[in-house]
Amino acid sequence: MGKIVLRLDRMMVERKMSLNELAERVGISNVNLSKLKNNRVTAVRFSTLAAICEALDCTPGDILEYDDD
C-alpha cells in the first residue's frame, strides 16, 4: 500500500523560508512544524495545510506526494 509523503522541506528551500519563519506565519509550534517537515505525522488538518500553502505561495500538490512503494 502506498503512502502520502510531505515534501515541505523542498518547498521551504525553494522559497528560502526557515522553519521558525514558517511556523510563525502558519501559527503552529516549531516542534509540530518540524514533525510535518520530517514526515513524522499521520495526519494534517486542512486548515494547517491551507495556512502552509498560503505562507509558501503554493498548492497542496506542491508539498504532498503519493509514493506507491
C-alpha positions in Angstrom: 0.0 0.0 0.0 1.3 3.4 -0.9 1.6 6.5 1.3 1.4 10.2 1.2 4.8 12.0 1.7 5.1 15.6 2.7 7.7 17.5 0.6 7.6 20.5 2.9 11.4 20.7 3.2 11.8 21.0 -0.5 9.3 23.8 -0.8 10.8 25.7 2.2 14.2 25.6 0.4 12.7 26.8 -2.8 11.0 29.7 -1.0 14.1 30.4 1.2 12.0 30.2 4.3 13.2 28.9 7.7 11.3 26.6 10.0 10.9 29.4 12.5 9.6 31.9 10.0 7.1 29.4 8.5 5.9 28.3 12.0 5.3 31.9 12.9 3.4 32.6 9.7 1.3 29.5 10.0 0.7 29.8 13.7 1.9 26.4 14.9 4.8 25.5 17.1 8.3 24.8 15.7 8.0 21.2 17.1 4.8 20.5 15.2 6.1 22.0 12.0 9.3 20.0 12.3 7.3 16.8 12.6 5.4 17.8 9.4 8.7 18.7 7.7 10.2 15.3 8.6 7.2 13.2 7.7 6.6 12.1 11.3 2.9 12.7 11.3 0.0 10.5 10.1 -2.5 13.4 9.6 -2.6 17.1 8.9 -5.6 19.4 9.3 -6.8 21.1 6.2 -6.7 24.4 7.9 -3.0 23.9 8.7 -2.3 22.7 5.1 -4.1 25.8 3.8 -2.1 28.1 6.1 1.2 26.5 4.9 0.2 26.8 1.3 -0.7 30.5 1.8 2.6 31.2 3.6 4.7 29.4 0.9 2.5 30.6 -2.0 2.0 27.1 -3.3 -0.8 24.4 -3.7 -1.2 21.2 -1.7 0.0 19.3 -4.7 3.4 21.1 -4.4 4.0 19.6 -1.0 2.0 16.4 -1.0 3.3 13.4 -3.0 2.0 9.9 -3.4 4.7 7.2 -3.0 3.5 3.7 -4.1 6.5 2.0 -2.6 
